[in-house]
Each structure stands twice: as structure tokens, then as C-alpha cells.
């Protein structure tokens, strides 16, 4: 027979344990909910941070482009016009020249000035390519590939028809893609030991795709390795600003193949 | 067989299942979960032996005196490995070893080997509750650390299981010796039936934890 105090104890022990069980379960659930909400907040913060970094990168790229444009225009307008005046003066001196030696010397000077003017024009175009409208991008790319072809050491082929130019291609996107292709060509010429470069441009289902191929030694790319070259970092930065992605594959027996995918507004 | 006895015997099943699962996947578990498996093996062996002695109607309480210090050491070590990125391992080992020593001293001087070691069990429960709360605290503070993220889902189950089980059974353990010796058999069965329910819940959580734990290739473990 149980004593009265035993009865009160027995009647309290199990309910008390159950109560603690419910409380503990409640604590676990609240903690779980709290952690989930904390995680969600951290994800939002992370997204905002990424957006801020992207905006910052965009502003830096824009400022860089504006500065390049300014230097390019200054070179073209200021230095170019001074050199043209100098060329006219040399032509006038040539007309007035008396001896054959003087005329030869002035003729040589004129040729050198022509070379300098041509180079300055090229540098100026590279610094601020004429990118007004989608056709500007088309022209600038063909000019870039022609320049490499003219050097004669590499065979460069660009498959980009006028009807493939999407109307939504903004000037900023055009400049960024131009710079990326220029950087890729630069890398091929400097490191790839290639003699053939091919590029194809296409637009389908709101995705503007550039396929870039060379027959060089190829390269390994790991986005997680921090010690990448400045060129690759610059390409990554520009792709990031465009919300674009890229895929690099090694081609057998040799060469590399790069796909660039740029989403464009419909 | 009465309903209570059926429940108490049946409650051993999740323990064996969890221990066997951990044994099968032992080689592909991470370092911390491989260590935790030893606690599951210990539980499986002790519970199996106690069930056998119970069937043979022999005193099985001495097993509890063996189980408590060993489980304190294993659980302390496990939490030490989990909290290694934020706390020093030696804190867990030293505290765990001190509590295991206290449990042994309790057996030697106070609650003899053939009695229910309620004090040692209560102490173990309090220690485990502290460990679970410490983990919750560090999850809130440094929850996004990559060292935590890998095992977090699995640890969530294990930590919740330990916290709920030890909080709920603390009172039962503390009064365990009194319940066994001074209360009627029916009340004893009711209490141990409640314990069986909590044990099923605990080992259910531990099984989910080991099941959800990251599995790795053997060659990458060390």
C-alpha cells in the first residue's frame, strides 16, 4: 500500500518528466527556427554584399573605360593634329629643299611621321573603339582581328555576320566583350604558341554566345586559385559585371576552346 | 508478456539498429562521427548485455556503473571534436575525465556496484545538457563557419536527441534509486516505460544523425 506522500510523488514525477520533455522539444524547435532565420538573414546579407561588390566593379570598369576614352581622344585629337601639322611643315620644307640629301632626309622624316600617326591612330582606336550602336561592335571586332592578321604571324578568322548582331547589345556590353576578346587574343599571342585563332559569334534565345578557339598549348584554369594573371582577373571582372559566364575546355590534340555566354534582355 | 515489458524490450531495437548502421558505415564516416560510433557500440553492447541479464532475472545494474564513465568520456570527446574549431579539446577531455573519475568514486564509496548509480547518471545528464547548450550557443555565434556546416545537419539531430532525452530523464535518473527500491513494481514499469519512449526518441535522433552524417572516401579521412 502506497503512503500519501509517495502517491503525491508518483503522481508528480511522470507528468514533470513529460513537461520537461515538452519544454526541451520546444527549445529545440525554437532554436531550429531561430537558426534557420539567422541563416536566411546571413544569406540576404551575403547577397547584398555581392551586389555591392558587383556595383563597385561596374563603376570601376566604367571609370576605366571613360579614362581610356579620354586618353584615346586626347591622343587622336591633340597629338594626332600636332603630328599632322608637323607632316605639312616637312612637306613644305621638302618643296623648298635644294639638295638631294636634304630631300631624302625630309622624305624619310615624313615616312617616320606617317608611321607614328598610324600607330597613334591604332592606339587611340584600341583605347576608345568606336562603339556606337551594335554595328560599332561589329566593326571594332573586325578591325581588331584585321590588325592581328596584318602582322602576318597568326591566321585569325572571325565568323561574325551583320545579321547576327542583336539589337539589345548595349554600348557597355559591346565594350566589355571587345575588351575580353582583345585580352584572349593577347593571351594567345603571348603564351599559347598558337598560329591559328578562330572566333564565332551567335545569338539565340536571348543568349549572346562567343566561341573562341586557338591551336596553342592550352591552359589550365581554376577559379578558386587566387594567383591568376591580371588578364584572367580582368576577364572574370567584366563577365561578372555582364552577369555572363564562361566555359574553358582543352581541345585534343592541342588548343583551347572558350565559350562565353552573355544573357541579353529580350 | 505485458504491454510495459514489450515496450521496454522493443525500445532496445533502435539502439541495436543505430549501432549496426554505424558499424557498417564506420570506415566512411568522418573522424568525429567515427569516434561517436564507439559510443553507439558501447550502448549496443551494454544494452544487449543488460537485456540478457534481465531475461535471466539477474542484477544488471553493475553494467550501468561501467556505462556511465565510458559514455561520459566518449560523448565529451565527440563534442570536443565537433567544437574543436572554437574550443580547445583538452577542456572536454579534462572535464570528461574528471566526471568519469567522480562516477567511479561514487561507485566505490557511495552507490555500490549492484545499486542504481543515480548521482553519476544525473551528473552525466547535466554534463550532456551543458554540452548541447554550448553547441547551440556556438551555432548561433559562429554558425556559418565552414567547419560546422559540413556536419551541421547530422549534428542537429544528435544534439536535439541528447538535449531532449537528458533534460527529460534527469528527474527520473535522480530519483532512480528511490524508485527501484521504495516504489511498487507497477510504478517502476510506468517510469521505465516513459524512459523507453525517450530512449527510442534519442536513438531515433542518433540514427538520423549518423545516417545524415557526411560520408567520405576512406583514403581521404586522414
Interface residues (C-beta under 8 A of the other chain):
Chain A: X2 X6 X10 X13 X14 X16 X17 X18 X20 X21 X23 X24 X25 X27 X28 X31 X32 X34 X35 X38 X39 X42
Chain B: X136 X139 X140 X143 X144 X156 X160 X163 X164 X167 X168 X169 X170 X171 X172 X175 X179 X182 X183 X184 X187 X190 X191 X194 X198
